[in-house]
Amino acid sequence: MSYRRLRTCPAESSQIQCPRLSYLPFLLPRIRAFFASSLIDPEVQAHDGWFAFESLPLKWHLPVGLLYDLFSGAEPASSSADPARGHESRHDEHTGDKKNDNDTETLPWKLVVHFTDWPEDQLIKLDEDGKVIQDAFINGVKEADFLRNGSARVVMGLSKDDSTTLWESVEKPDDLNLFNNINNKLLNPPGTSLRHIPLKVYLPTTPATSTPADSGPSANSAGSLRVVQSLVTPFLPSKQPQTLGTALNALLPSVFPSRRNPILAQAVLHGTVMPLAATMEELLRVAAYPDGFLHIAIVMMG
């Protein structure tokens, strides 16, 4: 909490366990209630809140897990021990993630919440009814559907009950079955073949470090976060399956000069380093975020 917005400094911070697939605005009502007695302006509402990490406003439309992978500095988990790093892995009984020694420094992830001075040049304002975040999510679902199938007819054809259930499963991500029932309809529509992989790649950087070689068809810098997106087919022209390595080599050749081995950077998905040999279609079906995209964070090595 920003102390400038409090009458007195709180004796303790608000600590919340948040699912990786959730979104920061869903935490605001609880945080607003926690600090209510200390706020200078008691009239501020939960939707007036926004989060920052080390003075950087966090994009509320990105999943919490992605933001954590990008900015927390936590060591991503690996499918096997890496002796060169000298880290011991252990299992987190709450999240199921493998944890490294430096997690004691990054957890809990310390964020600052503000209820005034909204950064309008960096964040879209939220609304009291939650329609802004819902619309942002649904637009992402439609975009992913269009990439997969060449149109958004599948998501547009969902019944009203299914559409409501999809959003409720995002608001309450602990109920995985609720989400999977609708997600299976989106990922496996009858009579439709997969055209493209919904993929967004995130690279913490500054505008000064961007290079034309890695700009790709769509790249934009926002603060210290660069987002790269392009059409990625499930198969290469050679008819071989598209892998994560071939896709990243095409999108970011100077960051991923090899299609097989991570030399300069690692691709992190849900807190875990992904093998470059993983096929994109398999990743999409087992590891896409609720909006249907593979949101991959790039973590530089060394």
C-alpha positions as CSV (number, residue, x, y, z in Angstrom):
1,M,0.0,0.0,0.0
2,S,1.3,3.5,-0.8
3,Y,1.8,5.2,2.6
4,R,1.1,8.6,1.0
5,R,-2.6,7.5,0.8
6,L,-2.8,6.3,4.5
7,R,-3.6,8.3,7.6
8,T,-1.3,6.0,9.6
9,C,1.1,3.4,8.5
10,P,-0.4,-0.1,8.9
11,A,1.1,-2.5,11.4
12,E,1.1,-5.2,8.7
13,S,0.8,-5.6,5.0
14,S,-2.0,-7.4,3.3
15,Q,-0.9,-10.9,2.3
16,I,-3.0,-12.8,-0.3
17,Q,-2.5,-16.1,-2.0
18,C,-3.5,-15.6,-5.6
19,P,-3.9,-18.2,-8.4
20,R,-1.5,-17.7,-11.3
21,L,-4.4,-17.7,-13.8
22,S,-6.2,-14.9,-12.0
23,Y,-6.0,-11.1,-12.5
24,L,-4.9,-8.4,-10.1
25,P,-8.2,-6.4,-10.2
26,F,-10.0,-9.3,-8.5
27,L,-7.9,-8.7,-5.4
28,L,-8.9,-5.0,-5.1
29,P,-12.1,-5.4,-3.0
30,R,-10.3,-7.4,-0.3
31,I,-7.3,-5.0,-0.3
32,R,-9.6,-2.0,-0.2
33,A,-11.4,-3.5,2.8
34,F,-8.2,-4.3,4.6
35,F,-6.8,-0.8,4.4
36,A,-10.2,1.0,4.7
37,S,-9.6,2.4,8.2
38,S,-6.3,3.9,7.2
39,L,-7.2,5.5,3.9
40,I,-6.9,9.3,3.7
41,D,-9.9,9.5,1.3
42,P,-12.5,7.0,2.6
43,E,-14.5,7.6,-0.6
44,V,-12.1,5.9,-2.9
45,Q,-13.5,2.7,-4.4
46,A,-11.9,-0.7,-5.0
47,H,-11.8,-0.1,-8.8
48,D,-9.7,3.0,-8.2
49,G,-6.8,0.8,-7.2
50,W,-3.8,-0.1,-9.3
51,F,-0.7,-2.1,-8.6
52,A,3.0,-1.3,-9.1
53,F,6.2,-3.2,-8.7
54,E,9.3,-1.1,-8.1
55,S,7.4,2.0,-9.4
56,L,6.3,0.2,-12.6
57,P,2.5,0.1,-13.1
58,L,1.5,-3.5,-13.7
59,K,-0.8,-4.3,-16.6
60,W,-4.0,-5.5,-15.0
61,H,-5.2,-7.3,-18.2
62,L,-2.2,-9.7,-17.9
63,P,-2.5,-12.9,-15.8
64,V,-0.9,-12.7,-12.4
65,G,1.4,-15.6,-13.1
66,L,2.7,-14.0,-16.2
67,L,3.4,-10.7,-14.4
68,Y,5.2,-12.7,-11.6
69,D,7.4,-14.5,-14.2
70,L,8.3,-11.3,-15.9
71,F,9.1,-9.0,-13.0
72,S,9.6,-10.8,-9.7
73,G,13.1,-12.0,-10.5
74,A,12.2,-15.5,-9.3
75,E,14.2,-18.4,-10.7
76,P,11.9,-20.4,-13.0
77,A,11.5,-24.0,-12.2
78,S,13.1,-26.7,-14.4
79,S,12.0,-30.2,-15.2
80,S,15.4,-31.4,-14.0
81,A,18.1,-30.2,-11.6
82,D,20.7,-27.9,-13.0
83,P,24.1,-28.5,-11.3
84,A,25.6,-25.4,-12.9
85,R,23.2,-23.2,-11.1
86,G,23.8,-24.8,-7.7
87,H,20.2,-24.5,-6.7
88,E,18.2,-27.1,-4.9
89,S,14.6,-27.5,-5.9
90,R,11.8,-28.2,-3.5
91,H,8.1,-28.6,-3.9
92,D,5.6,-25.9,-2.9
93,E,2.8,-27.7,-1.1
94,H,0.4,-24.8,-1.9
95,T,1.0,-24.1,-5.6
96,G,2.5,-27.4,-6.7
97,D,5.4,-25.5,-8.3
98,K,9.0,-26.5,-7.9
99,K,10.8,-23.8,-5.9
100,N,14.4,-22.7,-5.8
101,D,16.5,-21.3,-3.0
102,N,16.0,-17.7,-4.1
103,D,12.2,-18.0,-3.8
104,T,12.7,-16.9,-0.2
105,E,13.7,-13.5,-1.6
106,T,10.9,-13.2,-4.1
107,L,8.0,-14.7,-2.1
108,P,5.8,-13.1,-1.0
109,W,5.9,-10.9,-4.1
110,K,5.9,-7.4,-2.7
111,L,3.6,-5.0,-4.7
112,V,2.4,-1.5,-3.9
113,V,-1.3,-0.7,-4.4
114,H,-2.4,2.9,-5.1
115,F,-5.9,4.3,-5.0
116,T,-5.1,7.7,-6.5
117,D,-2.9,9.1,-9.3
118,W,-4.0,6.6,-11.8
119,P,-1.4,6.3,-14.6
120,E,-3.7,7.0,-17.5
121,D,-0.9,7.0,-20.0
122,Q,-0.1,3.4,-19.1
123,L,-3.3,1.7,-17.8
124,I,-6.9,1.8,-18.9
125,K,-9.2,2.8,-16.1
126,L,-11.3,0.2,-14.4
127,D,-15.0,0.6,-13.7
128,E,-17.2,-0.2,-10.7
129,D,-19.1,-3.0,-12.4
130,G,-16.1,-4.9,-13.7
131,K,-17.2,-4.6,-17.3
132,V,-13.8,-3.2,-18.5
133,I,-11.8,-6.2,-17.3
134,Q,-14.5,-8.6,-18.6
135,D,-14.6,-6.9,-22.0
136,A,-10.8,-7.1,-22.2
137,F,-10.8,-10.8,-21.4
138,I,-13.6,-11.6,-23.8
139,N,-11.8,-9.6,-26.6
140,G,-8.7,-11.8,-25.9
141,V,-10.8,-15.0,-26.1
142,K,-12.2,-13.8,-29.4
143,E,-8.8,-13.0,-30.8
144,A,-7.5,-16.4,-29.8
145,D,-10.5,-18.1,-31.4
146,F,-9.9,-16.1,-34.6
147,L,-6.3,-17.2,-34.7
148,R,-7.1,-20.8,-34.1
149,N,-10.0,-21.1,-36.5
150,G,-9.9,-18.2,-38.9
151,S,-13.0,-16.7,-37.4
152,A,-14.5,-16.1,-33.9
153,R,-17.6,-18.1,-34.7
154,V,-16.9,-20.7,-32.0
155,V,-16.8,-18.3,-29.1
156,M,-19.6,-16.2,-30.6
157,G,-21.7,-19.4,-30.8
158,L,-21.4,-20.2,-27.1
159,S,-24.7,-20.2,-25.3
160,K,-25.4,-17.4,-22.8
161,D,-25.0,-19.9,-20.0
162,D,-21.6,-21.1,-21.4
163,S,-20.4,-17.5,-21.8
164,T,-21.4,-16.8,-18.2
165,T,-19.7,-19.9,-17.0
166,L,-16.5,-19.0,-18.8
167,W,-16.3,-15.6,-17.1
168,E,-17.2,-17.1,-13.7
169,S,-14.4,-19.6,-14.1
170,V,-12.0,-16.7,-14.6
171,E,-13.3,-14.9,-11.5
172,K,-13.0,-18.2,-9.5
173,P,-10.1,-20.0,-11.1
174,D,-9.9,-22.6,-8.3
175,D,-12.8,-24.5,-10.0
176,L,-10.8,-26.1,-12.9
177,N,-13.7,-28.3,-14.0
178,L,-15.9,-25.3,-14.5
179,F,-13.3,-23.8,-16.9
180,N,-12.4,-27.0,-18.7
181,N,-16.0,-27.7,-19.7
182,I,-16.1,-24.5,-21.7
183,N,-12.5,-24.5,-22.8
184,N,-12.8,-27.9,-24.4
185,K,-15.6,-26.5,-26.6
186,L,-13.3,-23.7,-27.7
187,L,-10.2,-25.8,-28.4
188,N,-11.9,-28.7,-30.1
189,P,-14.7,-27.4,-32.3
190,P,-16.1,-30.1,-34.7
191,G,-15.2,-29.9,-38.3
192,T,-12.4,-27.3,-37.8
193,S,-8.7,-27.7,-38.2
194,L,-6.1,-25.6,-36.2
195,R,-4.8,-22.7,-38.3
196,H,-2.6,-20.7,-36.0
197,I,-1.2,-20.9,-32.5
198,P,-2.4,-18.0,-30.3
199,L,1.0,-16.8,-29.0
200,K,2.3,-13.7,-27.3
201,V,5.9,-13.4,-26.2
202,Y,6.9,-10.9,-23.5
203,L,10.4,-9.5,-23.2
204,P,11.3,-7.1,-20.3
205,T,13.3,-4.4,-22.0
206,T,13.5,-0.7,-22.8
207,P,12.7,1.0,-26.1
208,A,16.4,1.8,-26.5
209,T,17.3,-1.9,-26.6
210,S,14.8,-2.8,-29.3
211,T,16.4,-3.9,-32.6
212,P,14.7,-4.0,-36.1
213,A,15.8,-7.6,-36.5
214,D,13.6,-8.7,-33.6
215,S,10.7,-6.3,-34.2
216,G,8.6,-8.9,-36.1
217,P,5.3,-8.2,-37.7
218,S,3.9,-6.8,-34.4
219,A,6.0,-5.4,-31.6
220,N,5.4,-2.6,-29.1
221,S,7.1,-1.2,-26.1
222,A,5.1,-0.3,-23.0
223,G,7.3,0.9,-20.1
224,S,9.8,-1.9,-19.7
225,L,7.8,-4.6,-21.3
226,R,7.9,-5.5,-25.0
227,V,5.2,-7.7,-26.5
228,V,5.9,-9.7,-29.7
229,Q,3.2,-11.4,-31.7
230,S,3.0,-13.0,-35.1
231,L,1.1,-15.7,-37.0
232,V,2.5,-19.1,-35.9
233,T,1.3,-22.1,-37.8
234,P,1.1,-25.6,-36.1
235,F,3.3,-27.0,-38.9
236,L,6.4,-25.8,-40.7
237,P,6.4,-25.6,-44.6
238,S,8.3,-28.9,-44.4
239,K,5.2,-30.5,-42.7
240,Q,7.2,-31.0,-39.5
241,P,5.5,-29.9,-36.3
242,Q,6.2,-26.3,-35.2
243,T,8.2,-26.4,-32.0
244,L,8.7,-23.6,-29.5
245,G,12.3,-23.4,-30.7
246,T,11.4,-22.8,-34.3
247,A,8.7,-20.3,-33.4
248,L,11.0,-18.3,-31.1
249,N,13.9,-18.4,-33.6
250,A,11.6,-16.9,-36.2
251,L,10.2,-14.2,-33.8
252,L,13.4,-13.3,-31.9
253,P,16.4,-14.6,-33.9
254,S,19.0,-12.6,-31.9
255,V,17.6,-13.8,-28.6
256,F,17.0,-17.4,-29.8
257,P,19.7,-18.1,-32.4
258,S,19.3,-21.8,-31.9
259,R,16.1,-23.7,-32.5
260,R,17.1,-26.5,-30.2
261,N,19.1,-25.1,-27.2
262,P,18.5,-22.0,-25.1
263,I,21.8,-20.0,-25.4
264,L,20.9,-16.5,-24.4
265,A,17.4,-16.7,-22.9
266,Q,14.8,-19.2,-21.6
267,A,11.1,-19.4,-22.4
268,V,9.1,-19.5,-19.2
269,L,5.4,-20.6,-19.1
270,H,3.5,-20.9,-15.8
271,G,6.8,-20.5,-13.9
272,T,8.6,-23.3,-15.6
273,V,11.3,-23.3,-18.3
274,M,9.8,-24.8,-21.4
275,P,11.9,-27.2,-23.6
276,L,12.4,-25.7,-27.1
277,A,11.6,-29.1,-28.5
278,A,8.0,-28.9,-27.2
279,T,5.5,-28.8,-30.1
280,M,3.4,-25.6,-30.2
281,E,0.1,-27.5,-30.7
282,E,0.7,-29.7,-27.6
283,L,1.6,-26.6,-25.5
284,L,-1.6,-24.8,-26.7
285,R,-3.8,-27.7,-25.6
286,V,-2.3,-28.3,-22.2
287,A,-0.8,-24.9,-21.1
288,A,-2.8,-22.0,-22.6
289,Y,-4.0,-19.3,-20.3
290,P,-7.8,-18.9,-19.8
291,D,-8.0,-16.4,-22.7
292,G,-6.7,-19.1,-25.0
293,F,-3.2,-17.6,-25.5
294,L,0.2,-19.0,-24.7
295,H,1.7,-16.1,-22.8
296,I,5.4,-16.8,-22.7
297,A,7.9,-14.8,-20.6
298,I,11.4,-14.5,-21.8
299,V,14.1,-14.6,-19.1
300,M,17.6,-13.8,-20.1
301,M,20.4,-16.1,-18.9
302,G,23.6,-15.2,-17.2
